[in-house]
Amino acid sequence: MAISNISKLSPEVQTVIGKFQKIQMQAISEFLKVKENQKINFLALWNKIRNANDRWVKSKGNDLTYNDLYKLTTHEERLFLSRLLRFAFDAISEQQESEAPLPEDIKIEQVKVNGVPAEWQIVPGAKKDRVLLYFHGGAMVLGSPKNSRAFTVTLGQVTKMRVLSIDYRLAPENPHPAGQKDCVKAYKWLLSSGIKPENIIIGGLSAGGYFTLTTLLRLQNEMIPMPLGAISLSPATDLRLDDVDDSFYENAETDPILADSGVLVFCIPAYLAGKDPNDPLISPVIADLKGFPPLLIQASSSEILYSGCKRFADKAKDDGVDVILEIWDDVPHGFHVFGLNILPESEDAINHIKDFLQKLFNE
């Protein structure tokens, strides 16, 4: 049963969502044709996830606690779901790339940074001494630099910065804090390679926005020089699923990306693996943010993470951070990527990122 009602979103958004949902369903069908992927009853597992998701959202968390969600799937089922979701995510990004291939003058270079896989994405005219360290989205269980490449190359083009996109470790194979530590390793590698902190911007979308915030916290805790600024796009800020406000659930009706698939019901427990979500390094909205660099947060008022973005921005402001919160209406979670070259809101948000960085660099 669908929780969202995409008729409340614009016709353009409905077209985008419908297209990606079709690609996703085709990918799932292909995935299930492989004999190895038939060891688990997909329909039974998917119905279990969807029913739990329906109960969780409609009861506003009262029918199912975080512990209930963690016990919902076995480790083998989590591994199966993560492989399936990664396969579908790859299919969507491959479709995007086939429709809008990267220009031939974009340089893509695979590297290892302190043992962490990553790729340089270098556009013509990019300044050699400035780096955007990017963390991809994917709810901490899927995604890769390749999946985000169309968006990150666009960021490189508008900002004239080199992009270093990190392939951090994913749950459930590598739960918290593996992904966070990889992001910090990448930042340290940039410093060790001679890039000055005042020439580094860190950023990411969704899970990557979350890792942007938690990377800043870890740098702060280790007394490592902060980057010039940070960009956090539609980040998760509070993984205390038993302690979110009502708007988190109410926005499920206008968030087909996160609400319908049960992705949070599965992904957050898989990422935490029993860790305490009251740890500030897990739920950064409760952390001490004093000393953070200038921060740009962008989100949609229609997504379930919206209230968390607002609360984080308020907390950052109270802690003395130079924070900007920008909100777009009637677009889904991840509209920057899903709406790239399609939705005017995506283009607008990218231009605002450009303006934010130009001010930081005094240009």
C-alpha distance (Angstrom), angle and dihedral (degrees) to the residues before:
residue distance angle dihedral
M1 . . .
A2 3.80 . .
I3 3.79 114.8 .
S4 3.78 96.1 -170.8
N5 3.78 125.6 73.8
I6 3.79 105.5 -150.9
S7 3.81 90.8 -175.6
K8 3.81 84.3 81.2
L9 3.81 88.8 64.4
S10 3.79 125.9 73.5
P11 3.84 120.7 -80.2
E12 3.82 89.0 -113.0
V13 3.80 91.1 55.0
Q14 3.80 91.4 45.5
T15 3.81 89.4 54.9
V16 3.81 92.2 49.7
I17 3.81 93.5 47.4
G18 3.79 92.7 45.3
K19 3.79 91.2 52.0
F20 3.78 94.6 50.3
Q21 3.79 93.0 44.5
K22 3.82 88.9 54.2
I23 3.82 91.5 51.0
Q24 3.80 89.8 47.3
M25 3.80 93.4 52.5
Q26 3.82 91.3 48.0
A27 3.81 89.8 50.3
I28 3.80 92.5 49.9
S29 3.80 89.3 51.4
E30 3.81 90.5 52.1
F31 3.81 91.7 46.2
L32 3.80 92.0 53.8
K33 3.80 92.9 52.2
V34 3.81 89.1 71.2
K35 3.82 110.0 94.3
E36 3.80 93.7 -137.7
N37 3.81 89.3 57.4
Q38 3.81 92.8 55.5
K39 3.81 95.1 70.0
I40 3.80 90.2 92.0
N41 3.80 121.9 54.2
F42 3.79 99.2 -115.5
L43 3.81 97.3 -169.9
A44 3.80 93.3 50.1
L45 3.80 91.9 47.3
W46 3.80 93.6 44.4
N47 3.81 92.0 49.5
K48 3.80 89.8 49.9
I49 3.80 90.4 52.3
R50 3.80 94.4 44.5
N51 3.82 93.7 47.3
A52 3.80 91.7 49.3
N53 3.79 90.0 47.0
D54 3.80 90.4 51.2
R55 3.82 92.1 50.2
W56 3.78 92.9 44.8
V57 3.80 95.7 50.6
K58 3.81 98.6 39.5
S59 3.82 93.0 47.0
K60 3.83 90.1 45.0
G61 3.76 90.1 -123.7
N62 3.79 95.8 -50.2
D63 3.81 97.2 111.3
L64 3.80 96.6 47.0
T65 3.78 128.7 35.4
Y66 3.79 126.6 -157.3
N67 3.82 89.3 -99.3
D68 3.80 89.7 53.3
L69 3.80 90.0 53.4
Y70 3.80 92.3 48.7
K71 3.81 90.9 53.0
L72 3.80 92.1 46.2
T73 3.82 94.0 88.5
T74 3.78 135.2 31.8
H75 3.79 121.7 -126.0
E76 3.82 89.7 -104.8
E77 3.80 90.6 52.5
R78 3.81 90.8 49.5
L79 3.80 90.4 52.2
F80 3.81 90.3 49.3
L81 3.81 93.4 49.1
S82 3.77 92.7 46.9
R83 3.82 91.8 52.6
L84 3.80 90.8 47.7
L85 3.80 93.7 49.0
R86 3.81 91.7 46.9
F87 3.80 90.4 51.3
A88 3.81 91.3 51.3
F89 3.81 92.7 44.6
D90 3.80 90.0 52.2
A91 3.80 90.1 51.5
I92 3.80 91.6 53.9
S93 3.80 94.0 48.8
E94 3.81 91.6 45.8
Q95 3.80 89.5 53.4
Q96 3.80 90.2 50.5
E97 3.79 91.3 49.5
S98 3.82 92.7 48.2
E99 3.80 90.6 53.1
A100 3.80 95.1 43.9
P101 3.82 110.3 22.4
L102 3.78 118.0 -163.6
P103 3.80 115.3 -100.3
E104 3.79 112.7 -96.0
D105 3.81 91.8 -119.9
I106 3.82 93.1 65.5
K107 3.80 111.3 106.0
I108 3.83 116.0 -143.8
E109 3.81 115.6 -172.3
Q110 3.82 125.4 178.8
V111 3.81 113.4 -140.5
K112 3.79 142.7 164.5
V113 3.81 116.8 -126.5
N114 3.81 112.2 -165.4
G115 3.80 86.5 -27.7
V116 3.82 94.7 -49.0
P117 3.84 117.2 120.2
A118 3.79 113.3 -121.6
E119 3.76 141.9 149.5
W120 3.75 134.2 -131.7
Q121 3.77 114.1 -135.4
I122 3.78 109.5 -166.1
V123 3.79 123.8 -177.3
P124 3.82 124.4 -164.6
G125 3.79 111.0 -82.5
A126 3.81 94.9 19.2
K127 3.80 112.7 153.8
K128 3.81 109.2 -113.1
D129 3.79 94.9 -144.7
R130 3.82 97.1 51.2
V131 3.80 123.6 76.9
L132 3.77 135.0 -175.2
L133 3.81 105.1 -154.5
Y134 3.80 103.3 -154.9
F135 3.81 130.8 -163.5
H136 3.81 114.6 -162.3
G137 3.80 126.6 -133.2
G138 3.79 129.1 -116.7
A139 3.81 110.2 123.4
M140 3.82 90.5 -87.2
V141 3.82 92.1 -73.0
L142 3.81 104.8 71.2
G143 3.77 143.0 21.9
S144 3.78 136.0 76.8
P145 3.81 140.9 -157.6
K146 3.81 88.0 -90.8
N147 3.81 92.1 55.1
S148 3.81 90.1 54.6
R149 3.80 97.1 36.5
A150 3.82 98.0 106.3
F151 3.79 90.6 54.5
T152 3.80 97.8 41.2
V153 3.80 93.1 47.7
T154 3.81 87.2 52.7
L155 3.79 88.7 53.2
G156 3.79 89.6 50.2
Q157 3.80 90.6 51.0
V158 3.81 96.1 50.8
T159 3.82 95.7 41.0
K160 3.85 98.5 36.4
M161 3.79 89.1 -134.0
R162 3.79 130.3 133.2
V163 3.80 110.0 -112.2
L164 3.81 122.0 -141.6
S165 3.80 106.4 -167.2
I166 3.81 115.2 -164.8
D167 3.80 126.5 -140.9
Y168 3.81 95.3 -154.5
R169 3.80 122.1 -174.9
L170 3.80 116.3 -84.0
A171 3.79 135.4 -142.0
P172 2.96 143.7 -90.0
E173 3.82 88.0 37.6
N174 3.81 90.4 42.3
P175 3.81 111.8 22.4
H176 3.80 127.9 -176.6
P177 3.00 128.0 -9.5
A178 3.84 97.2 19.2
G179 3.82 96.9 84.5
Q180 3.79 93.0 45.4
K181 3.79 91.9 50.7
D182 3.81 91.3 51.2
C183 3.80 90.8 54.0
V184 3.79 90.9 51.3
K185 3.82 90.9 47.3
A186 3.79 89.4 54.9
Y187 3.79 92.2 51.7
K188 3.80 91.6 48.7
W189 3.80 89.3 49.9
L190 3.80 90.7 55.8
L191 3.80 90.2 52.2
S192 3.81 91.9 47.9
S193 3.81 90.4 50.2
G194 3.78 90.8 58.8
I195 3.81 102.3 -97.6
K196 3.79 108.7 139.8
P197 3.84 117.6 -129.6
E198 3.80 89.6 -124.1
N199 3.81 87.5 62.7
I200 3.81 95.8 50.5
I201 3.80 127.8 90.1
I202 3.79 119.3 -176.2
G203 3.76 122.7 -157.8
G204 3.75 149.0 147.4
L205 3.78 146.7 165.4
S206 3.82 128.4 -109.4
A207 3.82 104.8 -30.5
G208 3.79 86.0 10.9
G209 3.79 89.6 53.9
Y210 3.80 87.7 51.3
F211 3.81 91.2 50.2
T212 3.80 89.1 48.7
L213 3.81 90.2 59.7
T214 3.80 95.4 42.3
T215 3.82 91.7 46.3
L216 3.80 88.7 56.8
L217 3.80 89.1 50.8
R218 3.80 92.0 50.8
L219 3.81 92.0 47.4
Q220 3.79 88.3 50.1
N221 3.82 92.0 49.7
E222 3.81 91.6 49.1
M223 3.83 92.0 44.6
I224 3.80 91.7 -122.8
P225 3.83 116.1 157.0
M226 3.79 110.9 -92.3
P227 3.83 124.0 -122.1
L228 3.78 120.0 -106.6
G229 3.80 91.0 -101.3
A230 3.78 146.3 -29.0
I231 3.81 138.1 -128.4
S232 3.80 117.8 -152.8
L233 3.81 114.5 -176.0
S234 3.82 118.2 -164.5
P235 3.80 91.6 -28.9
A236 3.77 128.4 -175.4
T237 3.79 104.1 -120.2
D238 3.80 103.5 170.2
L239 3.80 123.2 42.2
R240 3.80 92.5 176.7
L241 3.79 91.0 110.6
D242 3.80 91.4 -178.5
D243 3.81 91.4 57.7
V244 3.82 107.2 49.3
D245 3.80 122.6 117.3
D246 3.81 127.2 -107.2
S247 3.81 94.9 -99.6
F248 3.81 88.4 66.0
Y249 3.81 88.2 68.0
E250 3.80 97.3 32.8
N251 3.80 91.4 59.4
A252 3.80 89.9 57.0
E253 3.80 86.8 89.9
T254 3.81 90.6 65.9
D255 3.80 99.3 35.8
P256 3.82 109.7 78.4
I257 3.81 91.9 163.4
L258 3.80 97.1 62.2
A259 3.80 105.0 15.9
D260 3.80 106.0 52.8
S261 3.79 103.1 44.1
G262 3.77 97.7 53.3
V263 3.78 87.1 -125.4
L264 3.81 93.9 146.8
V265 3.80 92.4 46.5
F266 3.79 88.5 58.3
C267 3.80 106.5 25.9
I268 3.79 103.2 49.3
P269 3.83 94.5 50.5
A270 3.82 89.0 44.9
Y271 3.80 90.3 52.3
L272 3.80 96.4 45.1
A273 3.81 96.0 42.1
G274 3.78 91.5 -166.9
K275 3.81 97.4 -40.7
D276 3.82 117.7 142.9
P277 3.83 109.7 -96.5
N278 3.82 89.0 -156.4
D279 3.81 88.5 76.2
P280 3.85 107.2 108.4
L281 3.82 88.8 -135.9
I282 3.81 86.8 61.5
S283 3.82 99.2 37.6
P284 3.82 103.8 30.1
V285 3.80 92.9 -177.0
I286 3.82 87.7 79.8
A287 3.82 94.8 46.7
D288 3.80 129.0 105.4
L289 3.81 102.0 -103.1
K290 3.80 98.5 -175.8
G291 3.80 110.1 133.8
F292 3.81 96.3 29.0
P293 3.82 115.2 143.2
P294 3.83 121.4 -118.9
L295 3.78 108.0 -57.6
L296 3.80 133.4 -157.7
I297 3.80 116.1 -160.8
Q298 3.80 120.2 -173.3
A299 3.79 126.3 -176.0
S300 3.78 145.0 148.1
S301 3.80 121.4 -105.6
S302 3.81 86.4 -140.0
E303 3.81 97.9 61.4
I304 3.78 126.8 89.9
L305 3.82 91.9 -123.9
Y306 3.82 90.8 59.3
S307 3.80 96.9 96.0
G308 3.79 91.2 49.0
C309 3.81 90.6 52.7
K310 3.80 90.1 51.5
R311 3.80 92.7 48.1
F312 3.79 91.7 48.4
A313 3.80 92.4 49.3
D314 3.82 90.1 49.8
K315 3.80 91.0 49.0
A316 3.81 91.3 48.1
K317 3.80 91.3 50.3
D318 3.81 90.9 49.1
D319 3.82 88.3 51.8
G320 3.78 91.5 53.8
V321 3.80 98.8 -103.0
D322 3.80 119.5 150.2
V323 3.81 94.1 -123.1
I324 3.79 131.4 168.3
L325 3.81 120.1 -163.7
E326 3.80 115.6 -163.6
I327 3.79 121.7 -173.4
W328 3.80 132.4 -165.5
D329 3.81 123.4 -166.9
D330 3.81 132.5 -134.3
V331 3.81 97.5 11.1
P332 3.82 127.4 112.2
H333 3.77 131.2 -111.3
G334 3.79 108.6 -77.0
F335 3.80 93.8 23.6
H336 3.81 89.0 150.1
V337 3.81 90.2 68.2
F338 3.82 103.4 25.9
G339 3.79 91.9 46.8
L340 3.80 97.0 42.0
N341 3.83 110.0 142.7
I342 3.82 88.6 -3.8
L343 3.81 112.2 63.3
P344 3.81 120.6 55.5
E345 3.81 88.5 -143.8
S346 3.80 89.9 63.3
E347 3.80 92.3 51.9
D348 3.80 90.3 45.8
A349 3.80 92.7 51.6
I350 3.82 91.9 49.1
N351 3.82 90.5 51.2
H352 3.80 89.6 51.2
I353 3.81 89.2 53.1
K354 3.80 88.4 51.9
D355 3.82 91.1 51.0
F356 3.81 91.8 47.8
L357 3.80 92.3 52.9
Q358 3.79 94.2 44.6
K359 3.79 89.3 56.4
L360 3.79 91.5 48.7
F361 3.80 90.7 51.9
N362 3.83 90.7 43.9
E363 3.81 92.6 -120.5
